[in-house]
Amino acid sequence: MHAEQYFGSYARFDTKSKKDAASLLSADNLVGDAFDIVFLSEEGSSTAWLKNRFGNLAGFFDAEFSRKLRILSARGWILKAFLSFVAFTDSPEPGHYWGEAAVICYDPSLNKPFSHFESALSQRLANGVRPDIALGEQGVEHIVRTDGTWQPKSTLPFPEKTAGTVILKSRRKLSESLIEQGRKGNKGCYLVSWVFLLALVAVVLFTFKTCGVF
């Protein structure tokens, strides 16, 4: 049964420090980006970390979820994570960055349909949509039968707002999308992205000058 060859869930990740988390807010880690999951030994235990496409560690999962992922990795499954959002909580001092990732794991025999499924999942996350990836037998069968073009209709909400916590990024901005297109080799979009950023800087400088800042 295909359902026994798949696992999917949203999972919280944390960061070591505010300094280490700085890259999470940059264009190196966009909402919807795919991350590899690697295991690092720390204090006698193996912790699952998110590793972005540039080879940098972005955050780590808790002990229980890391243990779950280690078991699936030991089966030889493919493990992938996609950034859903990044948040900041100001207590306890000095505060910390954290977020959630959509984690999907599957048997290598399902690689072809799920590679197509991942592309659409990434785009939906980039648009601020959180598809329900806890697929049952029927959902996995739909993906296999449609070669990955099927997507779940049900979605999950973002966590409820709480005092002292703010979600900093939950979808891609226009400028980030243009930069990403440039990275993929679309020179036109890359040029437009730089024009957009320069225009934005010019507007900010003009505003400051008008207000007499300098």
Backbone as a chain_set.jsonl record, in Angstrom:
{"seq": "MHAEQYFGSYARFDTKSKKDAASLLSADNLVGDAFDIVFLSEEGSSTAWLKNRFGNLAGFFDAEFSRKLRILSARGWILKAFLSFVAFTDSPEPGHYWGEAAVICYDPSLNKPFSHFESALSQRLANGVRPDIALGEQGVEHIVRTDGTWQPKSTLPFPEKTAGTVILKSRRKLSESLIEQGRKGNKGCYLVSWVFLLALVAVVLFTFKTCGVF", "coords": {"N": [[0.837, -1.194, 0.0], [0.528, 2.211, -0.866], [0.274, 4.207, 1.054], [1.788, 3.381, 3.163], [4.244, 4.03, 2.391], [4.792, 6.652, 2.652], [5.135, 9.768, 4.409], [3.932, 12.744, 5.811], [4.029, 16.027, 7.17], [3.571, 19.158, 8.908], [6.12, 20.804, 10.638], [7.633, 22.257, 13.489], [10.592, 24.236, 13.579], [13.612, 25.311, 15.171], [16.09, 27.865, 15.939], [19.591, 28.332, 16.644], [20.555, 30.811, 17.593], [19.887, 34.394, 17.539], [21.67, 35.592, 15.82], [22.552, 33.465, 14.212], [20.202, 33.0, 12.929], [19.807, 35.0, 11.123], [20.091, 34.678, 8.331], [17.754, 33.454, 7.614], [15.924, 35.389, 7.059], [16.735, 36.425, 4.726], [17.154, 36.448, 1.079], [18.237, 34.025, 0.615], [16.842, 32.051, 1.785], [13.882, 31.357, 0.933], [10.302, 31.498, 1.242], [8.733, 28.484, 0.561], [10.978, 27.352, -0.51], [13.013, 24.451, -1.091], [14.495, 22.21, 1.21], [17.213, 20.159, 2.23], [17.372, 17.439, 4.553], [19.478, 16.877, 7.157], [21.528, 15.024, 9.475], [22.97, 15.741, 12.559], [25.276, 15.054, 15.117], [24.836, 15.847, 18.452], [25.647, 16.444, 21.732], [25.465, 13.721, 22.402], [23.214, 12.872, 21.035], [21.357, 12.552, 17.953], [20.468, 15.107, 15.834], [18.004, 16.429, 13.651], [18.526, 18.601, 10.989], [17.745, 21.481, 8.956], [18.939, 22.028, 5.747], [19.906, 24.366, 3.446], [19.822, 25.155, -0.138], [22.241, 26.295, -0.626], [23.977, 25.082, 0.975], [23.955, 25.783, 3.645], [23.115, 25.597, 7.125], [19.881, 25.964, 8.444], [18.021, 25.661, 10.521], [16.773, 23.608, 13.27], [15.06, 20.549, 14.151], [12.972, 19.326, 16.868], [13.771, 16.859, 19.452], [11.988, 14.646, 19.405], [10.76, 14.747, 16.836], [13.037, 14.615, 15.277], [13.891, 12.047, 15.856], [11.848, 10.555, 14.658], [12.333, 11.188, 11.97], [14.884, 10.099, 11.648], [14.346, 7.369, 11.763], [12.845, 7.017, 9.417], [14.756, 7.773, 7.567], [16.578, 5.721, 7.932], [15.265, 3.69, 6.686], [15.81, 4.206, 4.135], [14.367, 6.135, 2.869], [13.402, 9.085, 0.989], [13.912, 12.311, 2.157], [12.465, 15.436, 2.518], [12.098, 18.983, 2.985], [10.091, 21.942, 3.097], [10.058, 25.4, 3.254], [7.684, 27.043, 5.253], [6.939, 29.22, 6.959], [8.506, 31.965, 8.751], [9.106, 33.045, 12.025], [9.208, 35.31, 14.886], [9.742, 35.354, 18.334], [9.54, 37.24, 21.246], [10.079, 36.543, 23.869], [11.429, 34.015, 26.048], [13.824, 36.591, 27.016], [16.76, 36.89, 24.97], [14.807, 36.736, 23.038], [13.783, 34.742, 20.142], [14.207, 33.227, 16.905], [12.07, 31.242, 14.892], [10.218, 28.721, 13.103], [8.107, 27.051, 10.677], [8.136, 24.069, 8.731], [7.118, 22.32, 5.821], [7.208, 18.989, 5.805], [8.015, 16.233, 3.896], [8.23, 12.784, 3.33], [9.261, 9.872, 1.646], [9.186, 6.644, 0.023], [11.817, 5.679, -2.199], [10.795, 4.557, -4.552], [8.654, 6.075, -5.219], [9.61, 8.371, -6.246], [9.485, 9.737, -8.786], [6.667, 10.621, -9.311], [6.375, 12.136, -6.953], [8.336, 14.067, -7.112], [7.29, 15.791, -8.975], [5.005, 16.535, -7.599], [6.159, 17.922, -5.479], [7.094, 20.268, -6.694], [4.754, 21.728, -7.28], [3.772, 21.963, -4.687], [5.741, 23.549, -3.501], [5.333, 25.963, -4.89], [2.746, 26.659, -4.073], [3.118, 27.066, -1.333], [4.846, 29.238, -1.511], [3.052, 31.124, -2.331], [1.692, 31.622, -0.057], [-0.068, 29.678, 0.779], [-1.036, 26.834, 2.634], [-1.033, 23.686, 2.051], [-2.729, 20.711, 3.123], [-0.72, 18.195, 4.01], [-0.819, 15.745, 5.162], [-1.328, 13.098, 3.925], [-3.594, 10.516, 3.151], [-4.167, 7.059, 2.253], [-5.686, 7.32, -0.104], [-4.977, 9.88, -1.025], [-2.213, 9.618, -1.603], [-2.391, 7.694, -3.593], [-3.716, 9.179, -5.553], [-1.696, 10.989, -6.257], [0.253, 9.275, -7.328], [-1.181, 8.126, -9.453], [-1.735, 10.351, -11.062], [0.722, 11.164, -11.78], [1.896, 13.03, -10.107], [0.593, 15.464, -10.483], [-1.71, 15.972, -9.095], [-3.111, 17.809, -6.364], [-3.738, 18.348, -2.892], [-6.909, 19.596, -1.817], [-7.667, 20.576, 0.645], [-6.56, 22.844, 3.172], [-4.287, 24.193, 5.656], [-4.44, 26.414, 8.455], [-2.381, 29.266, 9.405], [-0.479, 29.384, 12.464], [-2.26, 30.538, 15.383], [-2.269, 33.988, 16.337], [-0.171, 35.135, 18.918], [0.662, 36.88, 21.943], [3.618, 38.76, 21.755], [4.711, 37.378, 19.651], [5.486, 37.351, 16.214], [4.82, 36.749, 12.813], [7.198, 36.782, 10.423], [7.753, 36.249, 7.73], [5.743, 34.754, 5.329], [5.065, 34.254, 2.803], [6.227, 34.658, -0.592], [7.722, 37.713, -1.584], [7.271, 40.114, -4.254], [9.746, 41.085, -5.175], [11.443, 39.053, -4.275], [10.552, 36.89, -5.764], [11.274, 37.717, -8.315], [14.056, 37.793, -8.083], [14.515, 35.089, -7.685], [13.719, 34.045, -10.16], [15.733, 35.118, -11.7], [17.911, 33.692, -10.718], [17.333, 31.254, -11.761], [18.047, 31.545, -14.319], [16.635, 33.275, -15.895], [17.274, 35.987, -17.406], [15.999, 38.369, -18.001], [14.115, 38.719, -15.951], [15.898, 38.859, -13.875], [17.219, 41.263, -14.395], [15.063, 43.014, -14.18], [14.506, 42.68, -11.477], [16.699, 43.905, -10.231], [16.364, 46.524, -11.142], [13.957, 47.082, -9.901], [14.699, 46.936, -7.17], [16.615, 48.997, -7.033], [15.006, 51.154, -7.673], [13.334, 51.125, -5.472], [15.131, 51.76, -3.421], [15.775, 54.339, -4.25], [13.324, 55.644, -3.873], [13.083, 55.489, -1.096], [15.307, 57.019, -0.281], [14.592, 59.486, -1.382], [12.307, 60.026, 0.098], [13.384, 60.277, 2.679], [14.98, 62.539, 2.264], [13.064, 64.452, 1.649], [11.78, 64.61, 4.066], [13.666, 65.864, 5.509], [15.702, 64.442, 6.702], [18.301, 64.242, 5.822]], "CA": [[0.0, 0.0, 0.0], [1.345, 3.413, -0.996], [0.217, 5.022, 2.271], [2.856, 2.918, 4.041], [5.5, 4.481, 1.796], [4.789, 8.116, 2.682], [4.837, 10.491, 5.642], [3.949, 14.184, 5.6], [3.566, 16.796, 8.324], [4.226, 20.429, 9.198], [6.878, 20.657, 11.879], [8.338, 23.449, 13.953], [12.044, 24.195, 13.72], [14.159, 26.422, 15.945], [17.436, 28.286, 15.566], [20.503, 28.382, 17.785], [20.66, 32.171, 18.115], [19.388, 35.429, 16.634], [22.698, 35.813, 14.808], [22.511, 32.337, 13.281], [18.923, 33.004, 12.216], [19.72, 36.161, 10.236], [19.945, 34.284, 6.925], [16.377, 33.031, 7.366], [15.165, 36.534, 6.573], [17.318, 36.86, 3.455], [16.687, 35.763, -0.13], [18.831, 32.685, 0.557], [15.844, 31.12, 2.322], [12.58, 31.886, 0.551], [9.143, 30.66, 1.527], [8.548, 27.523, -0.522], [12.255, 26.735, -0.867], [13.239, 23.073, -0.662], [15.655, 21.995, 2.069], [17.588, 18.794, 2.569], [17.384, 17.164, 5.986], [20.717, 16.204, 7.527], [21.576, 14.683, 10.896], [24.206, 16.105, 13.229], [25.348, 14.546, 16.49], [25.031, 16.891, 19.449], [25.446, 16.022, 23.12], [25.102, 12.312, 22.467], [22.01, 12.55, 20.269], [21.378, 12.986, 16.558], [19.421, 16.1, 15.593], [17.71, 16.695, 12.243], [18.685, 20.007, 10.621], [17.402, 21.93, 7.612], [20.115, 22.496, 5.007], [19.387, 24.992, 2.236], [20.477, 24.808, -1.407], [23.592, 26.854, -0.632], [24.779, 24.288, 1.897], [23.947, 26.372, 4.985], [22.111, 25.09, 8.055], [18.908, 27.028, 8.704], [17.291, 25.432, 11.757], [16.755, 22.206, 13.679], [13.818, 20.018, 14.706], [13.118, 18.851, 18.242], [14.266, 15.488, 19.601], [10.98, 13.661, 19.003], [10.604, 14.738, 15.381], [14.318, 14.148, 14.733], [13.888, 10.586, 15.989], [10.948, 10.07, 13.611], [13.01, 11.328, 10.682], [15.995, 9.139, 11.604], [13.775, 6.056, 11.454], [12.49, 7.016, 7.996], [16.013, 7.812, 6.822], [17.174, 4.383, 8.025], [14.563, 2.849, 5.709], [16.254, 4.588, 2.806], [13.4, 7.048, 2.28], [13.803, 10.44, 0.608], [13.403, 13.278, 3.125], [12.496, 16.805, 2.012], [11.358, 19.975, 3.76], [9.815, 23.17, 2.353], [9.814, 26.473, 4.221], [6.319, 27.553, 5.291], [7.001, 30.582, 7.48], [9.522, 32.291, 9.755], [8.518, 33.898, 13.058], [10.08, 35.749, 15.978], [9.091, 35.476, 19.635], [10.438, 38.101, 22.021], [10.349, 36.053, 25.219], [12.223, 34.783, 27.023], [14.882, 37.432, 26.471], [16.556, 38.049, 24.096], [13.916, 36.366, 21.945], [14.348, 33.74, 19.239], [13.563, 32.98, 15.618], [11.642, 29.873, 14.667], [9.332, 28.649, 11.95], [7.575, 25.731, 10.358], [8.444, 23.544, 7.407], [6.316, 21.191, 5.355], [8.145, 17.873, 5.67], [7.462, 15.059, 3.222], [9.183, 11.679, 3.252], [8.643, 8.804, 0.865], [10.027, 5.589, -0.514], [12.396, 6.067, -3.491], [9.988, 4.077, -5.68], [7.669, 7.111, -5.525], [10.361, 9.599, -6.511], [9.047, 10.452, -9.989], [5.451, 11.416, -9.101], [6.487, 13.087, -5.852], [9.165, 15.201, -7.526], [6.345, 16.711, -9.605], [4.151, 17.023, -6.516], [6.944, 18.879, -4.703], [7.172, 21.544, -7.416], [3.493, 22.439, -7.058], [3.707, 22.265, -3.255], [6.634, 24.688, -3.286], [4.696, 27.168, -5.419], [1.602, 27.011, -3.228], [3.67, 27.636, -0.104], [5.369, 30.559, -1.864], [1.893, 32.01, -2.454], [1.062, 31.776, 1.246], [-1.06, 28.616, 0.98], [-0.47, 25.687, 3.356], [-1.817, 22.478, 1.763], [-2.681, 19.633, 4.108], [0.138, 17.159, 3.421], [-1.001, 14.474, 5.872], [-2.094, 12.366, 2.922], [-3.953, 9.136, 3.429], [-3.974, 6.132, 1.142], [-6.304, 7.855, -1.314], [-4.186, 11.006, -1.496], [-0.981, 9.12, -2.214], [-2.795, 7.032, -4.839], [-3.997, 10.239, -6.527], [-0.41, 11.52, -6.716], [0.883, 8.263, -8.182], [-1.975, 7.939, -10.663], [-1.669, 11.554, -11.902], [2.14, 11.477, -11.951], [2.275, 14.165, -9.277], [-0.108, 16.719, -10.787], [-2.789, 16.17, -8.126], [-2.793, 18.535, -5.14], [-4.85, 18.316, -1.933], [-7.713, 20.816, -1.761], [-7.727, 21.079, 2.018], [-5.403, 23.628, 3.601], [-4.158, 24.404, 7.092], [-4.208, 27.828, 8.781], [-1.167, 29.592, 10.134], [-0.739, 29.37, 13.914], [-2.95, 31.707, 15.911], [-1.384, 35.028, 16.846], [-0.017, 35.188, 20.368], [1.397, 38.061, 22.396], [5.069, 38.654, 21.692], [5.143, 36.602, 18.483], [5.1, 37.911, 14.924], [5.272, 35.993, 11.645], [7.986, 37.724, 9.635], [7.596, 35.944, 6.301], [4.856, 33.607, 5.134], [4.897, 34.119, 1.363], [7.288, 35.364, -1.305], [7.466, 39.056, -2.081], [7.518, 40.254, -5.686], [11.186, 41.218, -5.395], [12.056, 37.741, -4.064], [10.19, 36.057, -6.917], [12.086, 38.163, -9.448], [15.425, 37.333, -7.83], [14.522, 33.642, -7.896], [13.693, 33.821, -11.602], [17.075, 35.425, -12.179], [18.785, 32.573, -10.352], [17.013, 30.131, -12.637], [18.559, 31.819, -15.655], [15.793, 34.228, -16.613], [18.025, 37.234, -17.3], [15.073, 39.491, -18.029], [13.587, 38.894, -14.596], [17.009, 39.255, -13.013], [17.422, 42.689, -14.623], [13.912, 43.71, -13.61], [14.615, 42.649, -10.021], [17.652, 44.935, -9.827], [15.724, 47.818, -11.388], [12.955, 47.236, -8.845], [15.376, 47.219, -5.909], [17.215, 50.327, -7.122], [13.906, 52.122, -7.614], [12.876, 51.144, -4.082], [16.128, 52.523, -2.668], [15.633, 55.741, -4.647], [12.117, 56.165, -3.222], [13.391, 55.649, 0.33], [16.207, 58.167, -0.148], [13.82, 60.694, -1.681], [11.426, 60.255, 1.249], [14.214, 60.786, 3.771], [15.408, 63.896, 1.934], [11.881, 65.301, 1.755], [11.48, 64.782, 5.492], [14.753, 66.6, 6.124], [16.613, 63.577, 7.451], [19.653, 64.65, 5.413]], "C": [[0.873, 1.246, 0.0], [1.359, 4.258, 0.273], [1.328, 4.633, 3.241], [4.224, 3.323, 3.517], [5.636, 5.996, 1.841], [4.503, 8.637, 4.087], [4.915, 11.981, 5.341], [3.381, 14.925, 6.792], [4.248, 18.162, 8.347], [4.914, 20.282, 10.547], [7.596, 21.957, 12.213], [9.847, 23.201, 13.946], [12.481, 25.423, 14.504], [15.557, 26.757, 15.453], [18.286, 28.408, 16.826], [20.558, 29.762, 18.422], [20.096, 33.154, 17.104], [20.384, 35.674, 15.508], [22.665, 34.711, 13.758], [21.255, 32.355, 12.421], [18.812, 34.117, 11.186], [19.467, 35.77, 8.785], [18.524, 33.834, 6.595], [15.538, 34.156, 6.779], [15.663, 37.024, 5.218], [16.736, 36.069, 2.288], [17.324, 34.388, -0.292], [17.858, 31.622, 1.049], [14.452, 31.696, 2.078], [11.466, 30.937, 0.976], [8.879, 29.765, 0.317], [9.829, 26.846, -0.961], [12.337, 25.311, -0.33], [14.531, 22.993, 0.152], [15.934, 20.501, 2.182], [17.516, 18.655, 4.084], [18.625, 16.342, 6.297], [20.722, 15.98, 9.034], [22.96, 14.995, 11.46], [24.161, 15.61, 14.666], [25.678, 15.687, 17.439], [24.69, 16.346, 20.826], [24.901, 14.595, 23.209], [23.849, 11.922, 21.716], [22.122, 13.124, 18.862], [20.183, 13.896, 16.295], [19.255, 16.342, 14.098], [17.752, 18.197, 11.985], [18.185, 20.257, 9.205], [18.657, 22.487, 6.952], [19.645, 23.07, 3.679], [20.234, 24.663, 1.01], [21.888, 25.361, -1.522], [24.504, 26.141, 0.356], [24.821, 24.814, 3.316], [22.828, 25.782, 5.839], [21.185, 26.23, 8.464], [18.177, 26.872, 10.03], [17.232, 23.95, 12.064], [15.402, 21.828, 14.271], [14.055, 19.502, 16.124], [13.486, 17.368, 18.261], [13.27, 14.451, 19.095], [10.837, 13.585, 17.488], [11.892, 14.267, 14.71], [14.385, 12.624, 14.775], [13.004, 9.955, 14.914], [11.64, 10.101, 12.251], [14.185, 10.361, 10.552], [15.495, 7.753, 11.23], [13.451, 5.955, 9.965], [13.742, 7.038, 7.123], [16.68, 6.439, 6.81], [16.505, 3.404, 7.065], [15.008, 3.146, 4.284], [15.309, 5.544, 2.11], [14.047, 8.379, 1.902], [13.129, 11.412, 1.57], [13.564, 14.69, 2.571], [11.693, 17.722, 2.931], [11.217, 21.244, 2.927], [9.402, 24.25, 3.347], [8.393, 27.008, 4.108], [6.283, 28.984, 5.828], [8.142, 30.713, 8.48], [8.898, 33.27, 10.736], [9.572, 34.304, 14.085], [9.241, 35.9, 17.238], [10.034, 36.206, 20.574], [10.7, 37.639, 23.45], [10.57, 34.538, 25.176], [13.32, 35.59, 26.332], [16.08, 36.585, 26.063], [15.608, 37.763, 22.925], [14.578, 35.346, 21.028], [13.519, 33.632, 17.961], [13.196, 31.504, 15.516], [10.727, 29.862, 13.441], [8.754, 27.262, 11.796], [7.964, 25.36, 8.934], [7.47, 22.42, 7.086], [7.293, 20.059, 5.051], [7.443, 16.704, 4.992], [8.574, 14.025, 3.043], [8.509, 10.526, 2.515], [9.683, 7.806, 0.373], [10.558, 6.012, -1.887], [11.596, 5.606, -4.708], [8.937, 5.101, -6.099], [8.326, 8.417, -5.959], [9.817, 10.396, -7.696], [7.759, 11.245, -9.754], [5.608, 12.457, -7.997], [7.417, 14.25, -6.181], [8.298, 16.244, -8.223], [5.43, 17.342, -8.551], [4.866, 18.111, -5.72], [6.995, 20.251, -5.374], [5.917, 22.378, -7.185], [3.339, 22.831, -5.593], [4.549, 23.496, -2.938], [5.977, 25.987, -3.732], [3.522, 27.605, -4.558], [2.063, 27.619, -1.908], [4.19, 29.046, -0.359], [4.248, 31.583, -1.974], [1.142, 32.182, -1.133], [-0.019, 30.763, 1.552], [-0.374, 27.421, 1.643], [-1.335, 24.445, 3.111], [-1.676, 21.458, 2.891], [-1.912, 18.468, 3.491], [0.092, 15.847, 4.198], [-1.893, 13.59, 5.005], [-2.394, 10.943, 3.382], [-3.68, 8.274, 2.205], [-4.508, 6.71, -0.164], [-5.491, 9.005, -1.897], [-2.917, 10.569, -2.195], [-1.291, 8.443, -3.545], [-3.08, 8.059, -5.931], [-2.691, 10.781, -7.112], [0.259, 10.548, -7.677], [0.15, 8.151, -9.51], [-1.879, 9.132, -11.614], [-0.236, 11.998, -12.163], [2.519, 12.784, -11.252], [1.546, 15.458, -9.546], [-1.242, 17.004, -9.803], [-2.273, 16.909, -6.899], [-3.988, 18.476, -4.186], [-5.586, 19.651, -1.902], [-7.728, 21.419, -0.361], [-6.425, 21.79, 2.39], [-5.422, 23.79, 5.119], [-3.889, 25.882, 7.373], [-2.826, 28.022, 9.397], [-1.493, 29.559, 11.627], [-1.433, 30.653, 14.364], [-1.945, 32.704, 16.485], [-1.365, 34.999, 18.37], [0.823, 36.405, 20.73], [2.899, 37.807, 22.334], [5.6, 37.878, 20.508], [4.626, 37.251, 17.203], [5.646, 37.022, 13.813], [5.928, 36.977, 10.684], [7.883, 37.487, 8.134], [6.771, 34.675, 6.161], [4.509, 33.411, 3.663], [6.018, 34.902, 0.691], [6.829, 36.749, -1.747], [7.767, 39.088, -3.577], [9.013, 40.313, -5.971], [11.894, 39.877, -5.242], [11.766, 36.812, -5.236], [11.025, 36.423, -8.133], [13.533, 37.701, -9.296], [15.533, 35.835, -8.099], [14.5, 33.306, -9.378], [15.058, 34.103, -12.213], [18.046, 34.304, -11.884], [18.559, 31.373, -11.258], [17.444, 30.376, -14.077], [17.714, 32.747, -16.481], [16.416, 35.609, -16.456], [17.116, 38.457, -17.294], [14.522, 39.783, -16.649], [14.675, 39.349, -13.639], [17.259, 40.754, -13.138], [16.297, 43.495, -14.001], [14.013, 43.764, -12.089], [15.574, 43.718, -9.522], [17.081, 46.329, -10.036], [14.715, 48.113, -10.285], [13.615, 47.629, -7.527], [16.0, 48.609, -5.909], [16.15, 51.414, -7.038], [13.395, 52.253, -6.184], [13.826, 51.958, -3.214], [15.995, 54.01, -2.969], [14.428, 56.385, -3.964], [12.379, 56.424, -1.744], [14.275, 56.868, 0.555], [15.471, 59.482, -0.38], [12.912, 61.056, -0.505], [12.197, 60.844, 2.418], [14.616, 62.241, 3.524], [14.253, 64.875, 2.079], [11.545, 65.608, 3.215], [12.596, 65.506, 6.234], [15.7, 65.769, 6.953], [18.058, 63.89, 7.107], [19.535, 65.605, 4.237]], "O": [[1.837, 1.339, 0.761], [2.341, 4.948, 0.547], [1.763, 5.453, 4.05], [5.247, 3.001, 4.122], [6.487, 6.567, 1.159], [3.742, 8.04, 4.849], [5.856, 12.436, 4.69], [2.373, 14.511, 7.364], [5.371, 18.308, 7.863], [4.356, 19.706, 11.482], [8.095, 22.658, 11.332], [10.314, 22.108, 14.263], [11.802, 26.45, 14.498], [16.136, 26.025, 14.65], [17.766, 28.567, 17.93], [20.603, 29.881, 19.647], [19.852, 32.798, 15.951], [19.989, 35.933, 14.371], [22.74, 34.984, 12.56], [21.236, 31.799, 11.323], [17.828, 34.179, 10.449], [18.716, 36.446, 8.082], [18.13, 33.832, 5.429], [14.554, 33.905, 6.082], [15.078, 37.934, 4.63], [15.938, 35.15, 2.475], [16.995, 33.66, -1.229], [18.028, 30.436, 0.766], [13.915, 32.429, 2.908], [11.664, 29.725, 1.058], [8.812, 30.244, -0.815], [9.786, 25.866, -1.706], [11.808, 25.002, 0.738], [15.529, 23.631, -0.182], [15.013, 19.685, 2.226], [17.59, 19.648, 4.808], [18.804, 15.246, 5.766], [20.011, 16.659, 9.775], [23.98, 14.573, 10.916], [23.142, 15.729, 15.346], [26.665, 16.399, 17.258], [23.587, 15.851, 21.058], [23.995, 14.308, 23.992], [23.45, 10.758, 21.749], [22.883, 14.06, 18.616], [19.033, 13.507, 16.504], [20.239, 16.449, 13.366], [17.093, 18.972, 12.678], [18.2, 19.36, 8.362], [19.354, 23.32, 7.532], [19.052, 22.356, 2.87], [21.247, 23.972, 1.115], [22.648, 24.958, -2.402], [25.653, 26.536, 0.556], [25.631, 24.353, 4.12], [21.736, 25.502, 5.345], [21.641, 27.326, 8.79], [17.752, 27.871, 10.609], [17.594, 23.122, 11.228], [14.69, 22.67, 14.819], [15.194, 19.272, 16.528], [13.508, 16.709, 17.222], [13.656, 13.488, 18.432], [10.796, 12.495, 16.918], [11.842, 13.592, 13.682], [14.876, 11.99, 13.84], [13.369, 8.936, 14.327], [11.543, 9.149, 11.476], [14.452, 9.857, 9.461], [16.147, 7.04, 10.466], [13.742, 4.944, 9.326], [13.785, 6.402, 6.07], [17.273, 6.038, 5.808], [17.107, 2.403, 6.674], [14.639, 2.441, 3.345], [15.419, 5.755, 0.902], [15.098, 8.747, 2.426], [11.917, 11.347, 1.776], [14.665, 15.094, 2.197], [10.733, 17.294, 3.571], [12.106, 21.586, 2.148], [8.514, 24.044, 4.174], [7.942, 27.379, 3.025], [5.667, 29.861, 5.222], [8.671, 29.722, 8.985], [8.235, 34.222, 10.326], [10.662, 33.735, 14.149], [8.165, 36.499, 17.214], [11.203, 35.836, 20.69], [11.466, 38.278, 24.171], [9.963, 33.85, 24.354], [13.694, 35.298, 25.196], [16.393, 35.624, 26.765], [15.619, 38.487, 21.93], [15.783, 35.11, 21.117], [12.319, 33.903, 17.94], [13.924, 30.634, 15.994], [10.502, 30.902, 12.821], [8.894, 26.41, 12.673], [8.101, 26.216, 8.06], [7.053, 21.668, 7.967], [8.111, 20.169, 4.138], [6.403, 16.241, 5.458], [9.697, 14.35, 2.658], [7.332, 10.24, 2.734], [10.88, 8.089, 0.318], [9.832, 6.637, -2.66], [11.706, 6.2, -5.78], [8.389, 5.016, -7.198], [7.664, 9.453, -6.031], [9.703, 11.619, -7.609], [7.756, 12.455, -9.983], [5.038, 13.545, -8.089], [7.294, 15.319, -5.583], [8.537, 17.443, -8.084], [5.124, 18.533, -8.61], [4.253, 19.105, -5.33], [6.945, 21.278, -4.697], [5.996, 23.579, -6.926], [2.832, 23.911, -5.289], [4.117, 24.377, -2.194], [6.056, 26.997, -3.033], [3.326, 28.8, -4.338], [1.466, 28.579, -1.421], [4.005, 29.942, 0.465], [4.463, 32.772, -1.739], [0.085, 32.812, -1.092], [-0.806, 30.954, 2.479], [0.733, 27.042, 1.261], [-2.263, 24.177, 3.874], [-0.627, 21.361, 3.528], [-2.395, 17.827, 2.557], [0.874, 14.937, 3.925], [-3.063, 13.367, 5.318], [-1.531, 10.262, 3.937], [-3.043, 8.713, 1.247], [-3.862, 6.604, -1.207], [-5.33, 9.102, -3.113], [-2.579, 11.087, -3.259], [-0.545, 8.596, -4.513], [-2.734, 7.847, -7.093], [-2.593, 11.005, -8.318], [0.773, 10.953, -8.72], [0.777, 8.088, -10.568], [-1.933, 8.958, -12.831], [-0.004, 13.079, -12.704], [3.354, 13.545, -11.742], [1.84, 16.468, -8.906], [-1.688, 18.145, -9.686], [-1.152, 16.677, -6.446], [-5.133, 18.548, -4.632], [-4.963, 20.712, -1.954], [-7.795, 22.638, -0.207], [-5.338, 21.388, 1.976], [-6.438, 23.554, 5.774], [-3.181, 26.534, 6.605], [-2.189, 27.07, 9.848], [-2.655, 29.691, 12.011], [-1.217, 31.721, 13.791], [-0.916, 32.322, 17.041], [-2.401, 34.857, 19.02], [1.603, 36.896, 19.915], [3.389, 36.777, 22.798], [6.813, 37.728, 20.363], [3.464, 37.65, 17.126], [6.798, 36.592, 13.864], [5.278, 37.899, 10.192], [7.923, 38.438, 7.353], [7.06, 33.655, 6.788], [3.747, 32.508, 3.316], [6.682, 35.716, 1.332], [5.706, 36.932, -2.217], [8.435, 38.198, -4.102], [9.496, 39.668, -6.901], [12.833, 39.583, -5.981], [12.629, 36.038, -5.652], [11.438, 35.549, -8.895], [14.159, 37.27, -10.264], [16.519, 35.369, -8.67], [15.187, 32.381, -9.813], [15.489, 33.408, -13.134], [18.91, 33.995, -12.705], [19.467, 30.577, -11.494], [17.238, 29.532, -14.949], [18.024, 32.995, -17.646], [16.127, 36.321, -15.494], [17.426, 39.463, -16.657], [14.462, 40.936, -16.221], [14.423, 40.12, -12.712], [17.482, 41.441, -12.141], [16.532, 44.527, -13.374], [13.652, 44.769, -11.476], [15.309, 44.369, -8.511], [17.285, 47.217, -9.208], [14.624, 49.238, -9.795], [13.152, 48.542, -6.844], [15.929, 49.323, -4.909], [16.356, 52.457, -6.418], [13.062, 53.349, -5.733], [13.391, 52.748, -2.376], [16.09, 54.844, -2.069], [14.498, 57.533, -3.526], [11.955, 57.443, -1.199], [14.031, 57.659, 1.466], [15.693, 60.464, 0.328], [12.763, 62.227, -0.155], [11.739, 61.783, 3.07], [14.599, 63.067, 4.437], [14.432, 65.99, 2.569], [11.093, 66.701, 3.553], [12.497, 65.739, 7.439], [16.42, 66.294, 7.802], [18.94, 63.821, 7.963], [20.547, 66.08, 3.723]]}, "num_chains": 1, "name": "protein.A"}
